[in-house]
Amino acid sequence: MSLPRFEKEWDGFKGHVTVRWDKIQEDDLIKIEGNFGKLVSLIADRYGEQKSVIEAKLHELYANYLETRERLAEEFSELRENVNTRSHDIAENLREKAGVIQDKAKEQMQKIREQNIDPAVQKSEEYIKIHPFSAVLGAFGVGMLIGGVIGLLSNHKD
């Protein structure tokens, strides 16, 4: 009497056989190649038990193996779903925190602008309105200075 899907499940099940019947070696199990009849004969030869008793024990062991495998598959599936849910929750939490940090950074930049940049721009505009010639002449002088430095540097490379 054989078991359903026994040959397909052999690679996973054979470890259970070696635990239950420790006189069976890995090499013996490789030779059997998942043949239920050969396994029953091998165990009967090594342990001197009746084949019907061995078959009953194998049926029970195989049923436990399939049940355990199925339970582990379900638990793994639940674990995967749990990890997906938790990672989604963590990602959402991180997005929320990043949004809060971004808003705070925008507020800080606005304060810096209002306290430092805007007053400096306003004072510059007032100075230019009051002293337009000096401002243009100063800008021209700075432009000439920068142009001279660039010219010296470009001549220096040649």
C-alpha positions as CSV (number, residue, x, y, z in Angstrom):
1,M,0.0,0.0,0.0
2,S,1.5,3.3,-1.0
3,L,0.9,6.9,0.1
4,P,-0.4,9.8,-2.0
5,R,2.3,12.1,-3.3
6,F,4.9,10.0,-1.4
7,E,7.6,10.2,-4.1
8,K,7.1,13.9,-4.6
9,E,7.4,14.5,-0.8
10,W,10.3,12.1,-0.4
11,D,13.1,14.7,-0.1
12,G,11.3,16.4,2.8
13,F,10.0,13.2,4.4
14,K,13.2,11.1,4.4
15,G,14.6,13.1,7.3
16,H,11.7,12.0,9.5
17,V,12.4,8.4,8.6
18,T,16.0,8.7,9.8
19,V,14.8,10.2,13.1
20,R,12.2,7.4,13.7
21,W,14.5,4.6,12.5
22,D,18.0,5.5,13.3
23,K,19.6,2.4,11.8
24,I,18.6,3.6,8.3
25,Q,21.5,5.6,6.7
26,E,21.3,8.5,4.3
27,D,22.8,6.3,1.6
28,D,20.0,3.8,2.0
29,L,17.4,6.5,1.6
30,I,19.1,7.8,-1.5
31,K,18.9,4.3,-3.1
32,I,15.2,4.0,-2.3
33,E,14.3,7.2,-4.3
34,G,10.9,7.5,-2.6
35,N,9.7,4.0,-3.4
36,F,7.3,3.1,-0.5
37,G,7.6,-0.6,-1.0
38,K,11.5,-0.5,-0.9
39,L,11.3,1.6,2.3
40,V,9.0,-0.8,4.0
41,S,11.3,-3.8,3.1
42,L,14.4,-1.9,4.2
43,I,12.9,-1.1,7.6
44,A,11.6,-4.6,8.0
45,D,15.1,-6.1,7.3
46,R,16.9,-3.7,9.7
47,Y,14.4,-3.9,12.6
48,G,12.8,-7.3,12.1
49,E,9.3,-6.0,12.3
50,Q,6.3,-7.1,10.2
51,K,5.7,-5.1,7.1
52,S,2.1,-4.3,8.1
53,V,3.3,-2.8,11.3
54,I,5.9,-0.7,9.5
55,E,3.3,0.4,6.9
56,A,1.0,1.6,9.7
57,K,3.8,3.5,11.4
58,L,4.9,5.0,8.1
59,H,1.3,6.1,7.4
60,E,1.1,7.8,10.8
61,L,4.5,9.4,10.4
62,Y,3.7,10.6,6.9
63,A,0.3,12.0,8.0
64,N,2.1,13.9,10.8
65,Y,4.7,15.2,8.3
66,L,2.0,16.5,5.9
67,E,0.1,18.0,8.7
68,T,3.2,19.7,10.1
69,R,4.2,20.9,6.6
70,E,0.7,22.3,6.0
71,R,0.6,24.1,9.4
72,L,4.1,25.6,8.8
73,A,3.0,26.7,5.3
74,E,0.0,28.4,6.8
75,E,2.0,30.0,9.6
76,F,4.6,31.2,7.1
77,S,1.8,32.7,5.0
78,E,0.4,34.5,8.0
79,L,3.8,35.7,9.0
80,R,4.4,37.0,5.5
81,E,1.1,38.9,5.6
82,N,1.9,40.2,9.1
83,V,5.3,41.4,7.9
84,N,3.7,43.1,4.8
85,T,1.2,44.8,7.0
86,R,3.7,45.9,9.6
87,S,6.2,47.2,6.9
88,H,3.3,49.1,5.3
89,D,2.5,50.6,8.7
90,I,6.1,51.5,9.4
91,A,6.4,53.1,5.9
92,E,3.3,55.1,6.5
93,N,4.6,56.2,9.9
94,L,7.9,57.2,8.3
95,R,6.1,59.2,5.6
96,E,4.1,61.1,8.3
97,K,7.2,61.9,10.3
98,A,9.1,63.0,7.2
99,G,6.2,65.3,6.4
100,V,6.3,66.8,9.9
101,I,10.0,67.3,9.6
102,Q,9.6,68.8,6.2
103,D,7.0,71.2,7.4
104,K,9.2,72.3,10.4
105,A,12.1,72.8,8.0
106,K,9.9,75.0,5.8
107,E,8.9,77.0,8.8
108,Q,12.5,77.4,9.9
109,M,13.5,78.6,6.4
110,Q,10.6,81.0,6.4
111,K,11.7,82.4,9.7
112,I,15.3,82.7,8.5
113,R,14.1,84.5,5.4
114,E,11.9,86.9,7.3
115,Q,14.5,87.6,10.0
116,N,17.7,87.8,7.8
117,I,17.2,87.8,4.1
118,D,14.2,90.0,3.7
119,P,15.5,92.8,5.9
120,A,18.9,92.7,4.0
121,V,17.1,92.9,0.6
122,Q,15.0,95.8,1.9
123,K,18.0,97.7,3.1
124,S,19.8,97.1,-0.2
125,E,16.8,98.3,-2.1
126,E,16.6,101.4,0.1
127,Y,20.3,102.1,-0.3
128,I,20.1,101.7,-4.1
129,K,17.1,104.2,-4.2
130,I,18.9,106.7,-2.1
131,H,22.4,106.2,-3.8
132,P,21.7,104.9,-7.3
133,F,25.0,106.1,-8.8
134,S,27.1,104.7,-5.9
135,A,25.3,101.3,-6.2
136,V,25.8,101.1,-10.0
137,L,29.4,102.2,-9.7
138,G,30.0,99.7,-6.9
139,A,28.4,96.9,-8.9
140,F,30.6,97.9,-11.9
141,G,33.7,97.8,-9.7
142,V,32.9,94.4,-8.4
143,G,32.2,93.1,-11.9
144,M,35.6,94.5,-13.1
145,L,37.4,93.0,-10.1
146,I,35.8,89.5,-10.8
147,G,36.6,89.9,-14.5
148,G,40.2,90.7,-13.8
149,V,40.6,87.8,-11.5
150,I,39.1,85.4,-14.1
151,G,41.4,86.9,-16.7
152,L,44.5,86.4,-14.6
153,L,43.5,82.9,-13.8
154,S,42.9,82.0,-17.5
155,N,46.2,83.6,-18.5
156,H,48.0,81.7,-15.7
157,K,46.8,78.3,-17.0
158,D,48.2,79.0,-20.5
